[in-house]
């Protein structure tokens, strides 16, 4: 689930585009978050870490009320992405005989 050092600048730009689209409706993000993250080995602990980092960044850079709004939105987005990614991974594992029922 790692990103190479060389890929970070482009990834950070995509994250910026995503959040400006979410927050300001900029339309800059043209991707599909699910497709971008499927089959990347993402697990529950990655979501917890991402959300903790996001909460920390919002608390450090925004007024509490504004931070709370964005953190809530991030949790909703994470819930949706988590449901799709983790369900998809479990279903694939079960089809291949690797998953427990």
QUIVENFEN-V651910 format. One record per run of one state. SS is the DSSP state (a for helix, b for strand, c for the rest). FROM is the first residue (numbers start at 1). TO is the last residue. If there is no record, write none. Layout:
# QUIVENFEN-V651910
[[SS,FROM,TO] [SS,FROM,TO]]
This chain:
# QUIVENFEN-V651910
[[c,1,4] [a,5,24] [c,25,32] [a,33,37] [c,38,43] [a,44,61] [c,62,63] [a,64,96] [c,97,101]]
